[in-house]
Structures are given as C-alpha cells and as structure tokens.
Amino acid sequence: MKAIVYTQYGSPDVLQVKEVQKPEPKENEILVRVRATSVNRTDCANLRAKPFIMRFTMGLFKPKKIIMGTEFAGDVVKVGKAVTTFKEGDKVFGFDDSVLSSYAEYLVFPESKGVSTMPEDFNYQQAGACLEGAHYAYNFINKVKLKKGQKVMVNGASGSIGSATVQLLNYFGNQITGVCNTKNIELVKSLGAAKVIDYSKEDFTKDPGKYDYVFDTVGKSTFGKCKSLLKPGGVYISSELGPWSQNLFYSLISAIFGSLPGQAGKKVKFPYPPNIKRSVLLVKKLVEEGDFKSVIDRTYPLEKVADAFRYVEKGQKTGNVSILVGHN
C-alpha cells in the first residue's frame, strides 16, 4: 500500500511517499481503508518532535512509528476476532494524538480507542478533518464549570481548535468573543461568536470586557497579558506550555492554593488529562443534531502531504487542512 513515511524528525522535506506492507488487525483491532485525513498542529509537533519531551514517547533519536497522521475517516474492511462494536462496511472516523499512522491507504486501530461510526450527515472529507480541533476544544471546556450565559473569550477563534471551541461554547449557551484576523470575522460570527476582535487592527488584551474564561487556542499569548481580561475567579487556559513552560507551574499553584496568589482568585488550568473517546462521541452527537460542522481551509492529495505541512506551519490556516487518500 502507499504511505507517507518518515525515518527522522525534521522539516516536511523528510516525508517520503513509499510502498509499505498493508497491516493486519489484531484480535481487538479494525482494519480501515482510509478515505481522508488531515494535517494539523499535532502532526506538525510530531514531525519535528517539539517540544523535546515528546521524544520520550515517540522515540528519542528517531520515530518509532514511521507512518504519520493522527485522524482519519474511512471504511472498515476487516475486523479482529474479538471486535464487537464494528463490522465490515462501517464508515468510521477517529483520532489519536500519539500517532495512528493515517497517512496511508490502510490503518489498524483498536476498537476501544477514539473511534466511532461516522455521523450520517458527514462525508469522508468532513469527518477526516474535524476531530483533532474538536478534541482539544472539548478538553478546554471540560476543565472548567461552564454555566449558561457566562462570557468567554477565544483567542485564535478561526483555527482548528478555535473554530471548534466557538461552536462548542455556542452549544453550551455561552457569550463568546472571538479573536481572529480580518478575513475570518464573518466565519467566526457564523460559528456562534457574538463579538469578534480583529487582532490585526487592535490588541485583544486591551479589551474592556471582563470574562469568566479566556481560552488561548493558539498559545500565542500568556496569562500575564490576559489576566486583566478575567473577572475575579476567572480562568485562563492555553493550548501551549507558554514561553517558559509557566502554564504547567501556574496550573499546579492554582490547584494547590485554589488560585494564583495575589490575583483576585484568578487561576490557570492546563488541558490535561484528555479523554479522546468522549470527544469523538460528542462530535458525532453534535453533528447529527446540527450543532457542529467541519471547517476546511484547503485540500491536498496524499502525495502532496509535505506541501500541506508547509502551509499549516505558516500558522495562518482557517479551520482544518484536509488530505484525501487515493480511494476517493
């Protein structure tokens, strides 16, 4: 089968199109014919193994799994003897941020992990480019006690995680202020934001509004810059560790003392641990209820996945970048 292979960490130039052996499912696994996948921030981190700590699970000097890719949509073509949830012919989609090797014509995946049958209203392309952002978005939200009507600011509201965060917050009945660039203002409004700040024209950290939560879905700000936006007792969550990995320290202090000392009860939380299966099932439910959609910026064939990485690494994509695999 055709696959995108890398044997060393580095730039998109290390990615190669190769013929590799088709996998066989174990007793608890399904074999999936991949129809669509994506290139996302998680994939970019896996490609370069940054931050360095990732190497302790991915491979210290070179990747343990030579086929990349973290999400997929496709068809079940074979099931292991112990599999009870899926059958041949099922359309499925799934996600695993530890690399599930979806940049290939076929993959195997444990039925107990983050996989489900596809929502009826989604095609392969939509299903194969929505879970990474939605999972991390939900992992922001489930770390706080959301109440209907609370005010939330989402920095990076037009990205993969950000566009999903806006949709989930809208579903839960929150008042959303989104931060994005000029071209995506109308998109972010259509996803559920009541107010949109154009970061190319104004500094969102100077906004006079006060928020229950600030979600930095692109990790390009800090608690120090955003603390004035928070109400007393408000929470800041970032998708990144912070310039000095301070978000881990701040979240630990917040957990021990209930808030950051001298900050009017304000705290930092870190979006960990994850629950991928829960995220997948939530996305399926919301899609089928008409409350979630996949935002797709560009589409590339599998053979051009390196070009997709180069585009994503520019940090200017809107929503998701889709990869279509040869069976389409």
N, C-alpha and C positions, 0 to 999 in steps of 0.2 A: 504494500500500500504506500501511497505518497504521504510524506510527513515533513514538517519543518523541524530541523534538528539543530541543536547547538551543543558543542562539547566543551565550551569555555564561556565564562562570563565576559560581557563587554557590550559594545555598541550593536545596533541592528546588523552590522556587517558580518557578525559571527553566525547569523542564521543561514541555513542551507536547506534547499529542497532535496530530499533524498527518498529512495525506495527502502522501506524497512519492513520487517515481518509483521503481519497482521496479528494482533493479540488474541488470546483465547480467554474467555471468562472463567474465573474460579467458581466454586460452588455458590458463593454469595454475591456474585457479580453479574452484571448485564453487559452484553456487547452491543455497542451503539454505532450505527452508521452516522457519522457526523455530517450535518447539513449546514450548520452555521456556528460560528464562534465570534470572538471579539478580541480586540487589543485594548487593554485598559491600564490604569496606573499600577495595579497589582502585577500585571505581566511585565511592565517596564521595570519595576523593582526586582522581579525575579530574573530578568535578563541581565541586569548589571550587579545583582546580589548586593543591593544597597537598601537599607543600612547593612553594615558588615555582619551584624549579629544574625542575619538571615542565613549566612553560610553554615551555621551550626546545625541547621535542619536540612538545608538544600544541598549541602556538600561544601566542604571547607575550601578546596582548591579548584574543583570543577563540579558541575551539576550532576547530581545522582540520576535525575530524570532528564534524558536528553531531548525529549519532545515537550515543548512548552504548551501553554494555554490553560486557562482557569475556568472558563464557562463554555457551555455547548447547548445545542439543540439538535435533535436527530431522531432516528428510528431504532427501536430495539430489534436486533436481528437474531439474537441468541440469548438465552438465559441459563445461569448456572442451576444445578440440580436443587439447591436449597432456596432459590428465589421464589417468593410467593406474591410479591407486590406487583410485578410487571410480567408482561407476556410478549412474545414476538409480535411485531407490528405496532406496538405502542409508540406514540410520539412523546418524547421526553425532553426535559431541559434540566440543567443542573449547574452547580458551581462548587469549586473547591480552591481556596486561595493558596493551598500548599502545592499546587500544580497537578492537574489531572490529565495532561497530555492531549488537549483537544485540537491542537494544530496538526491534525492527521485525518485520514479518511475514516478511521475506526478508533474507538477507545473502549476500555473496560472501566466499569465504575461500580462500587459496592451499593447494593440497593438500600442500605441503611443510612447512607450519607445524604448530602444535599441534592437530591434528585426527585423529580415528580413528573407525572404526566403533564403535558403542555396545556395551558389554558386554551379553550376552544376557539377563542377569538384572536389568537396569536398565530402568525406564520413562523416558519423556522428563523427567519432573519430577526424578527422582533424578539422571539424567545431566546435566541442565542446572544443577545446584546442588551440584557436588562438586569441580570441577577447580581453582578459584581457591585454596581452602584446601589441597587436596592438593598442588598445585604448590609453594606456599610452604613447606609442611611438608617435602616432599622436598628442597627447596633448603636447609633447615636441616641435614637429616640427611646429605646428600652432601658437606657441607663438613667433616665430621669422620670419623674412622676408627672406626666403631661396631664393637664386639665383643659377642658374645652374653653376656648376664649383666651388662653394665655398668648402672650406676644413672644414671637421667636424671630431672630434674625439668622439668615442663612447666607454665609459668605461663600461665593462660588456656586451660585444657585443654578447656573446653566450647565454645569459639568455633569458627569455621570452620577456621582454621589449626590451632588447638589440638586439636580433636577428630580431625582428620586426622593430626596428629603422633603422638598417642597410639596410633592404630591402626597406623601405620607402625612405630613403635618396638616395639609388641607383636609385629608380624610378624617383625621382626628379632631378637626374643628378648631385649629389654632389660627391666630392672626399672624400672617407671615410677611416679613420684609426681606426681599431677596436682593443680593448684591451680584451684579454681573456687568458685562460690557454693553455698549450701545446696541449692537446688532441683536442681542438676545432679550431685550427688555420685554417685547410682546410675548415671546415664548414663555418667559418666567411668569408673566401675568396669567397666561392661559393655563399654566400648571397649578395656579392657586394663590400666588402672591398678591396681597392687597396693595403693597407698596414695593417699588423697585428703585434701588440706588445704582446709578451708573458710576462704577469705580473709576472710569477713565475721565470723569468730569468732577467728581467730588470724593473726599475721603470719608468712607463709610464709618470710620471710628469716631468721627465728629458729629454723627447723627444725634440730635437732641432727644430722641426717643429712649425709653427705658424698657428693657426686655427681661423676660423671665429666663430665657436661654439664648445663648449665641453659639451657633454651630458653624465652625470653620471647616467646611467640607473640602477645602483645597490646602489647608495647612499653611497659608501664606501670611497669617497674622499671628498674634500672641495674646495671652491673657493680659499682659501689661498694657497693650494697646486697646484691648476691647473691654477692660474692666469698667470703664466709665459708662458703657452701654448697658450694663447689668443693673437690675433692681437689687436692693438688699436681699441676700439669699439666692441670687441668681447663679446660674451655672454656665461655664464655658467648656465646650468640648471641641477638640481639634482632631482631624484625621491624621495628623503627624505628631512626632515626638516633640517638636519645637526646635529652634536653632541650637539649643544646648541640652536637648532631651529633658527640658524642665517640666514638660507636661506630666511625665511619669512621677516626678518628685512632688509637683503640686497636687496631683490626684491622691498620692499617698498621704500627704499632710492633710488634705481635705477629708480623707476617710478617717484618719486618726482623731482629728480635732473637730470634725463636723463642718469645718470651713477653713479658709485661709486666714491666719491671724491678722487682725487689723484691716480686714477687707469687708466689713459690714455683712458678714455671713456669706459672702460670695465664695464659690468653690470651683475647682477644676475637676472634671471627671475624664477618665480615659476609656475609650470604647472597647473594653475587653472584660470578660471573655466573649467570644462570638457564639452564635447558635445558627449555623447555616441552614439546617433543615427547616427550622422555624421560619427563616426569612423566605425560603423558596415557597413554602406553603402559603405564606401571607401574600406574596406577589401573585401567585395563582388565583387566590381568592379575590384580590382586588381587581385584577384584570377581568375576571369573569363577572364582577359586579359593575364594571365600567369606571373604576376609580383609579386606574393606573395604566399608563402607556409607556412604551419604549421610545425614547428619544434617540434618533440615529442621525449622526452627522455625515459620515462618509462610509462607503462600502468598497472593499477590496477583495480580489480573489485570493485564495490561499497562497498562490505562488508569489504574490506581492505583499506578503505579510511584513517584510522588512520595511517597505515604504509606509505601511500603516504605523509601525513603531516610530518611524522618524516624524510622522505627523503628530502622533499622540505626545511624543516627548517635547514638542514645542509648547505644550501646556495651554493651547488655545482651542481645543475641541469643544463642540457643543454636544452634550449628552454622550453618546457611545459611538465607537467605530466598529463597524460590523465586518466580519470576514466570512465570505461564502466559500464552502468547500465543494469540490468537483462534482458531486452528485446532483446539484441543483438543476 
